[in-house]
Amino acid sequence: MEEIRGEQVLEKIRNVKIQGANEIAKAGINLFTKNPTKDFAKKIISLRPTEPLLQNSLDILVKTSKKNKTAKDLLDYIEKSKLAIAKAGSQLIKQDMNIFSHCHSTSVIEILKYAKLKQKKNFVVYTLEVEPLLQGRQTAEELAKAGIKVIVFPDLAAEEALRHCDVFFFGADAFTKKGVANKLGTELLCRLARELNIPRYSCGVSLKYTKKLKIEYRSGKEVWDERSKNIQVINPAFDFTNKKYLSGVISEFGILKFDDFVKKAKKTVNNF
Ligand code: RUB
């Protein structure tokens, strides 16, 4: 029974039913504790190659002798960081702002919910649909349930949507010393937002910091399943945004300039 449930979790991570760096890492940590071997850690990590929060967490767990305690410490750290990120990020939200968000980041959603539910602020969220898996719609549904007004645009209306916005919040799958990897489109949206003078913040826990970044390419079937045999589809899941396009990072350390954030992030990953 336990084995079947484990297989189901692996499948959900693989097919993006469990989604967003935080949720993937939490599911991976819990799964690893049921079969704490190096090989199983490798198998879990291989499902989503651009997820250093998952990789760092499992590397830490493989090395330690106190697996269950460290797993709990990691899960607590991720949860506490999420609240710290929500509190810090919500400070940037002013009454009646229009906020642009991209894809589906639980860190960004927590910021928006915190500003709405705890601080009673009014604002509108703008998002794209985010093909191929329409994760922008998923964000829209979650925010709408929290009483937040959301306006959804088709992906190619990105510039039109951004023109209405005061700030751009997005998640992070990976931080490196040079910038951030996040859902495909983030880099283009950041460049556009910079041109329009809209501040741009990547939001995420510092345990997503890594030295070795690999961008995940997913099956072309996600984009177009039944197609003629001479048509190839290329489906990169993420892109990389250089730090020069960012106004700052919102993490458990608060709101920091990119290089200041990286100094602290390295220490968290090395000393956990
Ligand atoms: C999700 C995505 C999110 C990050 C951060 O893409 O790009 O912005 O994972 O999410 P995918 P969180 O679904 O392809 O992994 O803030 O929840 O960690």
Boltz pocket constraint, residues with backbone or C-beta under 6 A from the ligand:
constraints:
  - pocket:
      binder: B
      contacts: [[A, 16], [A, 19], [A, 20], [A, 21], [A, 22], [A, 23], [A, 102], [A, 103], [A, 104], [A, 105], [A, 106], [A, 107], [A, 108], [A, 135], [A, 170], [A, 171], [A, 172], [A, 173], [A, 182], [A, 183], [A, 184], [A, 203], [A, 204], [A, 237]]
      max_distance: 6.0
